[in-house]
Amino acid sequence: MNIRPMVLILFILIGLPAAVAHSYRLPQIGTYTRDQFQDYWYNHGAEISRFSLQQMRYGEIHEGDAVQVFVTEKMNPDTQVKADHPGTQDIAILKLNAVRKFFTGIYPYSIMTSIFAPVDVRNYPLPLKISSSTQEWCGHVYTQLNLSESEYRVRLHSYFEGEGDRDFKVQKAIPEDAVWTMIRLDPVRLPRGEFLMIPGTVYTRLVHRPVTVQKAVADISLTGEKSLEGNPLVIYEINLPEEQRTLRIYFEKDFPYRIQKWHETHRGLIGMGARVLTTSATRTHTIMDPYWKHHTNKDRRRLEALGLSAREMGSR
C-alpha cells in the first residue's frame, strides 16, 4: 500500500495545506496511549517549566526568565472562551501560557502568549485562539487571532500610531505559535517541507512586522542531546526566508515531549544593530502543580522549585 497519498488526502481533509505532507517520514518519535495522556495531563495539575532566557532586543542580548504553563481546560467552541460551566458542547483544550520577562536598560518587558489548542487534533488541527500581549514602560500591545472555517480574524491594539487599533483577516494557515502545542499533543503532525505559516505573534510585535501568511520550510532531525530528565531530544527547525529567521525547538522524542530549549535567530533591524542575533532559552526546572490553588503568601515558597523568587527578576 502506498501510504504517502493517503497521508496527503488526510491533511487536505482536515484543512491543513497539502505541502504539510511533504517529506512525511520522521525520526522515530514515540507514541503514547490514551491512559498515559490522561494520567499526565489530567491528574497532576499544570506542567510549569522555567527557562533561563537570553532575549535579543535593540541589538543586544538581555538575560531574563521564561515560564511555560501547559494546562488542560474546557472551551466553548462558539465563543472561543473558557467555559465557566463546562457542558457537552464544550471541547477539551491544551492551553499554553508562555511568559517572558527581561530588562532592557532600566525598564522591564513582560510578554505573554496564550495558545488554545484542542486535544482532539484530528477534528481540530489548529488552535481556536491565540492571544499575545507585550507590556513595557513605553506602553502595551495586544494581538488576538480567532479561527473561523477559512481564516483567522486578527485584532491588534497598539500604542504605536502606525499599528493602531486594527481588525482584519488572514487566510487560514499554520500559526507559528501553534507549533508549541502541536509538539505536546502529536509531534508527528508537525508540518515539514514547504508550507504556509503565520509568523509568531511575539516576533511580529517586537520587530513591528504585519501579521501575514508567509512561506516557511521546516524539518525534524535527531540530536545526541538529552533533556533535563536525561531523555533523547529531537530538533524541529523552521525557516522563514522572508524574515531571514530560523526557529529551532528541542523536545523529547518520547511522550510527554517536554520542550528543553529553543533558539530563534534573525537579522536585527536597521538602526538597531542590523546583525544576526539569537534569542535562546534552556529549561532549568519543571513541576506539576495545580497552581490556581496556591495563591497565598505562604505558597510563594513553591517558586523555589521553579528556580524563581517571589520578585521573579528582582536580583537581575
C-alpha positions in Angstrom: 0.0 0.0 0.0 1.3 3.5 -0.9 0.9 5.4 2.4 2.0 8.9 1.2 -1.0 9.6 -1.0 -3.3 8.6 1.9 -1.4 10.9 4.2 -1.8 13.8 1.7 -5.5 13.2 1.4 -5.8 13.1 5.2 -4.1 16.5 5.5 -6.4 18.0 2.9 -9.5 16.7 4.6 -8.5 18.2 8.0 -7.9 21.6 6.4 -4.1 21.8 6.5 -2.0 22.8 3.5 -1.2 19.8 1.3 2.5 20.8 1.5 2.5 19.7 5.1 2.6 16.1 3.9 5.8 16.7 2.0 8.7 14.6 3.3 6.4 12.7 5.6 8.9 10.2 7.1 10.0 11.3 10.5 12.7 10.4 13.0 11.3 7.7 15.3 9.1 9.7 17.6 7.4 7.7 20.3 3.7 7.3 20.6 1.5 7.2 23.7 -1.6 5.6 25.0 -4.9 7.3 26.0 -4.2 6.3 29.6 -0.7 7.9 29.5 -2.1 11.1 28.2 -5.0 11.1 30.7 -2.7 10.5 33.6 -0.1 13.1 32.7 -2.4 15.9 31.7 -5.4 15.4 34.0 -4.2 14.1 37.3 -1.3 16.3 38.3 -2.4 19.9 37.7 -0.4 22.0 35.2 3.0 21.4 33.9 5.1 24.5 34.8 8.6 25.0 33.4 11.1 27.7 34.0 13.7 28.6 31.3 16.9 30.6 31.5 16.3 33.3 28.8 18.7 35.3 26.7 16.4 37.6 24.7 17.6 39.7 21.7 16.4 43.3 21.8 17.8 46.6 20.5 20.9 44.9 19.0 21.9 43.2 22.3 21.1 40.1 24.3 19.3 40.6 27.7 19.1 38.0 30.4 15.7 37.1 31.8 13.3 34.3 32.7 10.7 32.4 30.6 8.0 30.3 32.0 5.7 27.9 30.1 2.5 26.7 31.7 0.7 23.9 29.9 -2.7 23.1 31.4 -6.0 21.4 30.2 -9.4 23.1 30.4 -12.7 23.2 28.6 -13.5 25.8 25.9 -16.8 26.9 24.4 -16.0 26.5 20.6 -18.6 29.1 19.6 -17.4 31.9 21.8 -13.8 30.6 21.9 -13.5 31.4 25.6 -13.0 29.2 28.7 -16.3 27.5 29.7 -17.4 28.7 33.2 -19.8 25.8 33.5 -18.5 23.1 31.1 -21.1 21.2 29.2 -21.4 18.6 26.4 -20.9 21.3 23.7 -17.5 22.3 25.1 -14.2 20.8 23.9 -11.1 19.9 25.7 -8.2 22.3 25.3 -4.5 22.1 26.0 -3.6 25.7 26.8 -0.1 27.1 26.8 0.6 30.4 28.7 4.1 31.3 27.7 5.7 34.2 29.6 9.0 36.1 29.1 10.4 38.7 31.5 13.6 40.7 30.9 15.0 44.2 31.3 16.3 46.5 28.6 18.4 49.1 30.3 16.4 50.4 33.2 12.9 49.3 32.1 11.3 45.9 32.1 9.5 43.9 29.4 6.7 41.4 30.3 5.4 39.3 27.4 2.7 36.6 27.5 1.3 34.4 24.7 -1.7 32.1 25.2 -2.4 29.3 22.7 -5.7 27.4 22.9 -5.3 24.1 21.1 -8.0 21.4 21.1 -6.9 18.0 22.4 -8.8 16.4 19.5 -6.2 17.2 16.8 -8.0 15.1 14.2 -11.1 17.2 14.2 -9.5 20.5 15.3 -5.9 20.5 13.9 -5.3 24.2 14.5 -5.6 26.4 17.7 -9.0 28.1 18.0 -7.5 31.2 19.5 -4.1 32.8 20.1 -3.6 35.9 22.1 -0.4 37.8 22.9 0.4 40.9 24.9 3.6 42.9 25.5 4.0 45.5 28.3 6.9 47.8 28.9 7.3 51.4 30.1 6.5 52.9 26.6 3.1 51.2 26.6 1.5 47.9 25.7 0.4 46.0 22.6 -2.2 43.2 22.3 -2.8 40.8 19.4 -5.6 38.1 19.1 -6.3 35.6 16.4 -9.6 33.7 16.3 -10.1 30.8 13.9 -13.1 30.5 11.6 -13.7 28.0 8.8 -11.3 29.5 6.3 -9.4 32.3 8.0 -8.1 33.8 11.2 -9.6 37.1 12.4 -6.8 39.3 13.7 -7.4 42.1 16.2 -4.4 44.4 17.1 -4.3 47.1 19.7 -1.1 49.1 20.0 0.2 52.4 21.4 2.1 52.9 18.1 0.3 55.2 15.7 1.4 53.2 12.6 -0.1 50.0 14.1 -3.0 51.5 16.0 -6.3 49.6 16.5 -6.9 47.2 13.6 -9.4 44.4 12.8 -8.6 42.3 9.7 -8.5 38.7 8.4 -5.7 36.5 7.1 -6.2 33.2 5.3 -6.1 30.0 7.4 -2.5 28.7 7.7 -0.4 27.2 10.4 0.4 29.8 13.0 4.0 29.6 14.3 2.5 29.8 17.8 0.6 26.6 17.2 3.9 24.6 16.9 4.4 24.7 20.7 1.1 22.8 21.4 1.5 20.6 18.3 4.7 19.3 19.8 3.0 18.4 23.1 -0.1 16.9 21.5 1.2 15.0 18.5 4.6 15.9 17.1 4.2 13.5 14.2 1.7 16.1 12.8 4.3 18.9 12.7 4.5 20.4 9.2 7.6 19.5 7.2 8.9 20.7 3.8 7.5 23.9 2.3 4.1 25.2 3.6 2.4 28.5 4.6 2.8 29.9 8.1 1.6 32.9 10.1 4.8 34.1 11.9 4.7 34.2 15.7 2.8 37.0 17.5 5.7 37.9 19.8 8.2 38.2 16.9 5.9 40.3 14.7 5.2 42.7 17.5 8.8 43.1 18.7 10.0 43.8 15.1 6.8 45.7 14.1 6.0 43.4 11.2 2.5 42.9 9.9 0.6 39.7 10.6 0.6 37.9 7.2 0.9 34.5 5.7 4.4 33.6 4.5 6.3 30.7 3.1 8.1 28.5 5.6 10.3 25.5 5.3 10.7 23.0 8.2 12.1 19.7 9.2 12.7 17.4 12.1 16.1 15.8 12.9 17.8 13.8 15.6 20.3 15.2 18.0 22.6 13.5 20.5 21.5 15.9 23.3 19.3 15.0 26.2 16.6 16.7 28.2 16.7 17.8 31.8 15.4 14.4 32.7 18.0 12.6 30.6 15.7 11.7 27.7 16.7 11.9 24.0 15.8 15.0 22.1 14.8 15.8 18.5 15.0 19.3 16.8 12.2 20.9 14.9 13.6 23.7 12.7 11.5 26.3 10.9 13.0 28.7 8.4 11.1 31.8 7.3 13.1 33.1 4.3 11.2 36.4 4.0 12.2 37.3 7.6 15.7 35.9 7.4 14.8 34.0 10.5 15.2 30.5 11.9 13.5 28.9 15.0 14.8 25.6 16.4 12.9 23.9 19.2 14.5 20.9 21.0 12.0 18.5 22.6 11.9 14.9 23.9 11.2 12.3 21.2 9.0 10.4 23.6 5.9 11.3 25.5 5.3 13.7 27.2 7.5 15.5 24.6 8.7 18.2 27.1 10.4 21.2 25.4 14.0 21.5 26.6 15.2 24.6 24.8 14.8 26.9 21.8 16.9 29.1 19.6 15.5 31.9 17.5 17.9 33.6 15.1 17.3 36.6 12.7 18.9 39.7 11.5 18.3 42.8 13.6 16.5 45.9 12.4 18.4 48.6 10.6 19.4 51.3 13.0 19.1 48.9 15.9 22.1 46.7 15.1 21.5 45.0 11.7 23.3 41.9 12.6 22.5 38.3 13.3 21.4 37.7 16.9 19.9 34.7 18.7 17.3 34.5 21.4 17.8 31.3 23.4 16.1 29.6 26.3 17.0 26.5 28.2 14.7 24.6 30.7 16.1 24.5 34.2 13.1 23.4 36.3 9.8 21.7 35.8 7.0 20.9 38.3 3.4 19.6 38.0 1.2 21.7 40.2 -2.4 22.9 40.4 -1.1 26.5 40.7 -4.6 28.0 40.8 -5.0 26.6 44.3 -1.8 28.2 45.5 -2.3 31.9 45.7 -1.5 32.8 49.3 1.7 34.4 50.7 2.8 31.1 52.2 2.6 29.5 48.8 5.4 31.6 47.5 7.9 29.1 48.7 6.7 26.8 45.9 8.5 29.2 43.5 11.8 27.8 44.7 11.0 24.5 43.0 11.0 26.5 39.7 14.2 28.5 40.4 12.2 31.7 40.8 11.9 34.2 43.6 8.7 36.0 44.8 10.0 39.1 42.9 11.0 36.9 39.9 13.6 39.1 38.4 14.4 41.3 41.4 18.0 40.2 41.6 18.8 40.9 37.9 
